[in-house]
């Protein structure tokens, strides 16, 4: 399991919508403005790939 917290001024004007990212990750808005991605995977390499894809979807 891993998590990424992404903080940026763009989330103040347009917060993310809570949703699933694929089969093993979720995206939720946080106060701040920020977003949290939580993911699970069977090994560290796959977890890193899932988190990297999630981060790309936010930028």
C-alpha positions in Angstrom: 0.0 0.0 0.0 1.2 3.5 -0.8 0.0 7.1 -0.8 0.8 10.4 -2.5 -0.4 13.8 -1.3 -0.5 16.4 -4.0 -0.8 20.0 -3.0 -1.4 22.8 -5.4 -3.3 26.1 -5.8 -5.3 24.6 -8.8 -7.2 22.4 -6.3 -8.6 25.5 -4.5 -10.5 26.7 -7.6 -11.3 23.2 -8.8 -11.1 20.4 -6.2 -10.7 16.8 -7.5 -13.7 14.6 -7.4 -13.4 11.4 -5.3 -13.1 8.4 -7.7 -11.4 5.1 -8.4 -8.3 5.3 -10.5 -8.2 1.9 -12.2 -8.8 -1.2 -10.1 -6.3 -0.5 -7.3 -6.2 3.2 -6.5 -8.5 5.9 -5.2 -8.3 9.7 -5.5 -9.9 11.9 -2.8 -9.9 15.6 -2.2 -8.3 17.1 0.9 -8.6 20.5 2.5 -5.6 22.6 1.9 -6.0 22.5 -1.2 -4.8 19.1 -1.9 -5.6 15.6 -3.2 -4.7 12.1 -1.8 -4.0 9.1 -3.9 -4.1 5.7 -2.1 -3.1 2.5 -4.0 -2.4 -1.2 -3.4 -0.4 -3.6 -5.4 1.2 -7.0 -5.0 4.7 -5.7 -5.1 6.7 -2.4 -4.9 7.3 -2.1 -8.6 3.7 -2.3 -9.5 2.8 0.0 -6.7 5.2 2.6 -8.0 3.7 2.3 -11.5 0.2 2.8 -10.2 1.2 5.8 -8.1 3.1 7.3 -11.0 0.1 6.9 -13.3 -2.1 8.6 -10.7 0.3 11.5 -10.4 0.3 12.0 -14.1 -3.5 12.1 -14.2 -3.4 15.0 -11.8 -0.9 17.1 -13.8 
